[in-house]
Amino acid sequence: MILSNATAILHDAATESSGDLILDGAVVAEPGAKPAGETLDVSGCVVTPGLVNAHHHLMQSAFRTLPGTRGVPMAEWLPTMAAAYSRVGISPELMRAAASVGVAEGLLFGVTTVADHHLSWPAGLPAEASVALARATAEAARELGGRLVFVRGAARDDPNEAAASAEAIVQALLPDASGGVSKDGMLQLAVGPAGVHSDPRESFERLGEVAARHGLRRRTQANEQVDVAIALEKYGKRPLDLLEEWGWLGPDVTLAHLCDVTDDEIARLAAAGVTATHAPGCDVPMGWGIAPVAALRVAGITVGLGTSGGGSNDAGHLLADARLAMQVSGLVGDQLPAREVLGMATAGSAAGLGRDELGHLRPGAAADLCVWDVSGVADAGVADPVAGLLWANPGRRPRHVIVAGRVVVRDYELVTGDAATLAASVRKFVV
């Protein structure tokens, strides 16, 4: 495929061009290559790498705007959400429906890869039965053509049951994969407890053992409102002190949120090689804090971007959250430039997943990209169309989205599934 006549092509946060971008199957080709195939005219458009949502809870797509879940302390929010899950019952049918909606929504908003940190598992669920839940999510993403990172999480689960489940999921879904990634790169597995506020040392150790055995990434949440309070009350220590003691600060670890971190803690994270995920669309409107992203980046910490789930952020619109991240950054440090925030939403998120083929459009990269039309009235007068992706036109959607060289959104419409049918599949679960 050739994308021709682009106003701008953002190859990465530091490199731009205009004109044509050539795809050779599922990868970005060298300039001047002549592949056979479709020519897609992208005149008046900016082409960017596909967005990488580094932190989502896809099941929550079926549980948005529940009464008692908006603007409340996390200590109240958590049991309210758990009660809703209990009323509906967590099943493969729910997982498939919610994942289909969440992945489709992401694709329509330019998210080509989503990391689903799934934390809610029925108590006492046999390991084999947990595979069916994971498989339902994975199949939903594959059918729609989106890349998925499925994180076998835990939230107050029995540590040994969680580890057995993670092992079974790896064996069932990616038995021959290297480093927890399928050969076509469409599915990745990872592990991660919810955080020290809900999970004991044993959960981190048992899931860490599974990660070490299979080369999986490790992910958890740290230093949100409730996390710090419970850690101090229960252990007399801050969350990062515990994670360090428990062996969960390292280059294979990504920590989401980090709203309340000290200068000393930032230095320790940088020294450990940890990556971070910022989730302002969850933390800011819920009143749970703002991560000091500029300080994290100055310290050398790679920062990605995530939406978190529908229980706290009712949209899977990562570009809107990138805009929010840019806007609020000056409240806790230096204002972040638009290109840096776009880099967080692409290469920064991909780095936290260990996926150096994602998040950029240099030759050899995965052919995951978004085409953003900047020719309309909402972009009129914009001097810098790349920066304008964030500063102008709130609610912006991509005209076309391509994943692994395949067009999954064309002219603003999902082409890999029927959006109305997907939405209807979730409504029967609404409580």
C-alpha positions in Angstrom: 0.0 0.0 0.0 1.1 3.6 -0.7 -0.3 6.4 1.4 0.2 9.4 -0.9 0.3 13.2 -0.6 0.3 13.4 3.2 0.5 16.9 4.7 2.8 15.5 7.4 4.1 12.1 8.4 5.2 11.7 12.0 7.7 8.9 11.8 8.6 9.4 15.5 8.5 12.3 18.0 11.6 13.8 16.5 11.2 13.0 12.8 8.7 14.2 10.3 8.3 14.3 6.5 5.5 14.9 4.0 4.4 13.2 0.8 4.2 9.4 0.6 4.5 6.5 3.1 5.0 3.1 1.7 3.9 -0.1 3.4 5.3 -3.5 2.4 2.7 -6.0 3.8 2.7 -5.7 7.6 5.8 -3.4 7.9 6.8 0.1 6.8 9.0 -0.1 3.7 12.1 1.8 2.8 11.5 5.1 1.0 11.4 4.5 -2.7 10.2 1.0 -2.5 7.6 0.0 -5.2 5.1 -2.5 -3.7 2.1 -3.5 -5.6 -1.3 -2.8 -4.0 -3.7 0.0 -3.1 -2.8 3.7 -3.2 -4.6 5.6 -0.5 -4.8 9.3 -1.1 -4.2 11.1 2.2 -4.1 14.7 1.0 -4.8 17.1 3.8 -4.0 14.6 6.4 -1.4 13.9 9.1 -0.2 10.3 9.4 1.0 9.1 12.8 2.0 5.8 14.3 -0.9 3.9 15.7 -1.7 4.8 19.3 -0.7 2.3 22.0 -3.0 2.3 25.0 -0.7 1.0 27.7 -3.2 0.6 30.5 -6.9 -0.4 30.1 -9.4 -2.6 31.9 -11.5 -3.7 29.0 -14.2 -5.5 31.0 -15.1 -2.1 32.6 -16.4 -1.1 29.1 -19.6 -2.8 30.2 -19.7 -0.8 33.5 -19.5 2.9 32.7 -21.0 5.8 34.8 -22.4 3.5 37.5 -24.1 5.4 40.3 -21.7 5.9 43.2 -18.5 5.7 41.0 -17.9 9.3 40.0 -15.8 11.7 42.0 -15.5 9.4 45.0 -12.5 8.2 46.9 -11.0 5.0 45.5 -11.8 3.2 48.8 -15.5 3.7 47.9 -15.1 3.2 44.2 -13.4 -0.3 44.4 -16.2 -2.1 46.3 -18.9 -0.4 44.2 -17.4 -1.7 41.0 -16.8 -5.2 42.5 -20.5 -5.4 43.5 -21.5 -4.6 40.0 -19.3 -7.4 38.6 -20.8 -9.8 41.2 -24.3 -9.0 40.2 -23.7 -9.6 36.5 -21.2 -12.5 36.9 -17.9 -12.7 35.2 -18.2 -15.1 32.2 -16.6 -15.6 28.8 -19.7 -14.0 27.3 -19.2 -10.8 29.3 -15.5 -10.8 28.6 -16.0 -11.2 24.8 -18.7 -8.5 24.6 -16.9 -6.0 26.7 -13.6 -6.6 24.9 -15.2 -6.3 21.5 -16.7 -2.9 22.4 -13.5 -1.7 24.0 -11.2 -2.8 21.2 -13.6 -1.5 18.5 -13.9 1.9 20.4 -10.1 2.0 20.5 -9.7 1.3 16.8 -12.2 4.0 15.9 -10.2 6.5 18.0 -6.8 5.4 16.6 -5.7 2.8 19.2 -4.0 0.0 17.3 -2.6 -1.8 20.4 -4.3 -2.1 23.8 -3.0 -3.5 27.1 -5.8 -5.0 29.1 -4.9 -5.3 32.8 -7.6 -7.8 33.8 -8.0 -7.9 37.5 -11.4 -9.5 38.2 -11.5 -13.2 38.5 -14.2 -15.3 40.2 -13.0 -16.7 43.5 -11.8 -20.3 43.3 -11.9 -20.4 39.5 -10.0 -23.4 38.2 -7.0 -22.6 36.1 -8.5 -24.2 33.0 -11.7 -22.1 33.4 -9.7 -18.9 33.6 -8.2 -19.7 30.2 -11.7 -19.4 28.7 -12.0 -15.8 30.1 -8.6 -14.8 28.6 -9.4 -16.6 25.3 -12.7 -14.7 24.9 -10.8 -11.4 25.2 -8.0 -12.5 22.8 -10.5 -13.8 20.2 -12.5 -10.5 20.3 -9.4 -8.5 19.6 -8.1 -10.7 16.9 -11.5 -10.8 15.1 -11.5 -6.9 15.0 -7.9 -6.7 13.9 -6.4 -4.9 16.9 -3.3 -5.9 18.8 -3.8 -7.0 22.4 -1.6 -7.3 25.4 -3.5 -9.5 27.9 -2.3 -9.0 31.4 -3.2 -11.7 33.8 -3.8 -9.5 36.8 -4.9 -10.3 40.4 -6.8 -8.4 43.0 -7.1 -10.2 46.3 -6.8 -13.6 44.5 -5.1 -16.6 46.1 -1.5 -16.2 45.0 -1.0 -19.8 44.0 -4.4 -19.8 42.1 -3.3 -16.7 40.2 0.0 -18.1 39.3 -1.6 -21.4 38.1 -4.0 -19.5 36.0 -1.3 -17.4 34.4 0.7 -20.5 33.6 -2.4 -22.1 32.1 -3.1 -19.1 30.0 0.4 -19.0 28.6 0.3 -22.7 27.8 -3.1 -22.4 26.1 -2.7 -19.1 24.2 1.0 -18.8 23.4 2.6 -22.2 23.9 5.4 -21.6 21.4 5.8 -17.9 21.7 9.1 -16.2 22.5 8.9 -13.5 25.3 5.2 -13.8 25.5 4.4 -12.4 22.0 2.8 -14.3 19.2 4.7 -14.8 16.0 2.5 -12.3 14.2 2.7 -9.8 17.0 -1.0 -9.6 17.5 -1.2 -11.1 21.0 1.1 -10.6 24.0 0.8 -11.9 27.5 2.0 -10.3 30.7 1.3 -10.5 34.4 0.6 -8.1 37.2 -1.2 -7.8 40.6 -3.4 -4.7 41.0 -1.0 -3.2 43.6 0.2 -3.5 47.1 -3.1 -2.1 48.3 -4.8 -5.3 47.4 -2.2 -8.0 46.9 0.3 -9.6 49.3 4.0 -10.2 48.6 3.2 -13.8 47.7 1.1 -12.7 44.7 3.9 -10.6 43.3 6.4 -13.4 43.9 4.3 -16.2 42.3 3.3 -14.1 39.3 6.9 -13.0 39.0 8.0 -16.6 38.8 5.7 -17.2 35.9 7.0 -14.0 34.2 10.6 -15.2 34.6 9.8 -18.6 33.3 8.3 -17.4 30.1 9.9 -14.0 29.5 6.8 -12.0 30.2 6.6 -8.3 31.1 5.4 -7.4 34.6 2.9 -4.6 35.2 1.2 -3.2 38.3 -0.4 0.0 39.6 1.4 2.2 42.2 1.0 5.4 44.2 -2.6 6.3 43.5 -4.7 7.6 46.3 -5.7 4.4 48.0 -2.4 2.6 47.3 -0.3 4.9 49.4 -2.8 5.1 52.2 -3.2 1.4 52.6 0.5 0.6 52.2 1.3 3.0 55.1 -1.6 1.7 57.2 -0.9 -2.0 56.6 2.9 -2.1 56.3 4.1 1.2 57.6 5.9 1.8 54.2 5.1 3.5 50.9 4.2 1.3 47.9 7.6 1.7 46.1 9.4 0.6 49.2 7.4 -2.6 49.2 7.8 -3.2 45.4 11.5 -2.8 45.8 11.6 -5.3 48.7 9.4 -7.7 46.7 11.6 -7.6 43.6 9.2 -5.6 41.5 11.4 -2.7 40.4 13.3 -3.5 37.2 13.5 -2.9 33.5 10.8 -5.4 32.8 8.3 -3.7 35.1 5.8 -0.9 34.2 4.0 1.0 36.9 0.7 2.7 36.1 -0.5 6.0 37.7 2.4 7.2 40.0 0.4 10.2 41.1 2.1 10.6 44.5 5.9 10.1 44.1 8.7 12.0 45.8 11.9 13.2 44.2 13.8 10.4 45.9 11.3 7.8 44.6 11.6 9.1 41.1 15.4 8.8 41.3 15.0 5.2 42.5 12.6 4.3 39.7 15.0 5.7 37.1 17.9 3.8 38.6 15.9 0.6 38.4 15.0 1.1 34.8 11.3 1.0 35.4 8.9 2.4 32.8 5.7 4.3 33.7 2.2 4.7 32.4 0.3 8.0 32.8 -3.5 7.8 33.0 -4.8 11.3 33.4 -8.2 10.5 31.9 -8.8 8.3 35.0 -6.9 10.1 37.7 -7.7 13.8 37.0 -11.5 13.7 36.8 -11.8 11.2 39.7 -9.6 13.5 41.8 -7.0 10.9 42.4 -4.0 13.0 41.5 -1.7 13.9 38.6 1.5 12.2 37.8 4.5 14.5 37.6 5.3 13.4 34.1 7.8 16.1 33.3 9.9 15.2 36.3 9.7 11.5 35.5 10.9 12.2 31.9 13.7 14.5 33.1 14.9 11.7 35.3 15.2 9.4 32.3 12.0 7.4 32.9 10.1 6.3 29.8 6.5 7.3 30.2 3.6 5.8 28.2 -0.1 6.7 28.2 -3.2 4.7 29.1 -6.9 5.4 29.4 -7.5 3.0 32.3 -11.0 1.4 32.3 -14.6 2.4 31.8 -15.2 2.4 35.5 -13.2 5.6 36.0 -12.6 6.9 32.4 -15.7 6.4 30.4 -14.0 6.6 27.1 -11.2 4.7 25.4 -10.1 7.8 23.5 -6.4 7.9 24.0 -5.8 11.0 21.9 -8.2 12.9 24.1 -6.3 11.7 27.1 -3.1 12.8 25.4 -4.6 16.2 25.0 -5.6 16.2 28.7 -2.1 15.1 29.7 -0.6 18.0 27.8 -3.1 20.5 29.3 -2.6 19.5 32.9 1.1 18.9 32.8 1.9 22.4 33.8 0.0 22.0 37.0 2.7 19.6 38.4 5.8 20.7 36.5 6.8 22.0 33.1 4.3 22.1 30.3 4.7 19.1 28.0 5.0 19.9 24.2 2.4 18.2 22.0 5.0 16.1 20.1 6.4 14.7 23.4 2.9 13.7 24.5 2.2 12.1 21.1 5.5 10.2 21.6 4.2 9.0 25.0 1.0 7.7 23.4 3.0 5.8 20.8 6.7 4.9 21.3 6.5 5.5 25.1 3.7 3.1 25.6 5.3 0.6 23.2 8.6 0.7 25.2 6.8 -0.2 28.3 5.5 -3.3 26.5 9.0 -4.2 25.2 7.7 -3.8 21.7 10.3 -1.8 19.7 8.5 -2.5 16.4 5.5 -0.5 17.6 4.9 3.2 18.1 7.0 4.6 15.2 6.9 4.6 11.4 10.6 4.2 10.6 11.5 1.5 8.0 10.9 -2.0 9.4 8.3 -0.8 11.9 5.0 -2.6 12.2 2.6 -1.0 9.7 0.3 0.3 12.4 -0.9 3.9 11.7 -3.6 6.5 11.8 -4.6 9.0 9.2 -6.0 12.3 10.7 -7.8 14.7 8.4 -6.7 18.2 9.2 -8.4 20.0 6.3 -11.7 20.9 8.0 -12.9 24.0 9.8 -11.8 22.7 13.2 -8.2 22.8 12.0 -8.4 26.0 10.0 -5.7 28.5 11.0 -3.6 25.9 12.7 0.1 26.7 11.9 1.5 23.4 13.1 -0.8 20.5 12.0 1.1 17.9 14.1 0.8 19.9 17.3 -2.8 20.8 16.3 -3.7 17.1 16.6 -3.8 17.8 20.4 -4.4 21.5 20.6 -7.2 21.7 18.1 -10.4 19.8 17.5 -11.3 18.0 20.8 -12.8 14.7 20.2 -10.9 14.2 17.0 -11.1 10.8 15.3 -8.9 9.3 12.6 -10.2 9.0 9.1 -8.4 5.7 8.5 -6.7 3.2 10.8 -4.3 0.5 9.6 -3.0 -2.4 11.7 -0.3 -4.7 10.4 -0.9 -3.4 6.9 -4.7 -4.0 7.1 -7.2 -1.3 6.9 -9.5 -1.7 10.0 -11.2 1.7 9.9 -11.9 3.4 6.6 -13.6 6.8 6.3 -14.4 6.8 10.0 -16.2 3.5 9.8 -15.1 0.2 11.4 -14.7 -2.3 8.6 -13.8 -5.4 10.7 -17.1 -5.6 12.6 -20.5 -4.1 12.9 -20.4 -1.4 15.6 -24.1 -1.5 16.3 -24.1 -5.2 16.9 -21.1 -5.0 19.2 -22.8 -2.3 21.2 -26.0 -4.3 21.5 -24.0 -7.3 22.8 -23.0 -5.3 25.9 -26.4 -3.8 26.8 -27.7 -7.0 28.2 -25.0 -6.9 30.9 -25.6 -3.3 32.0 -26.7 -3.3 35.6 
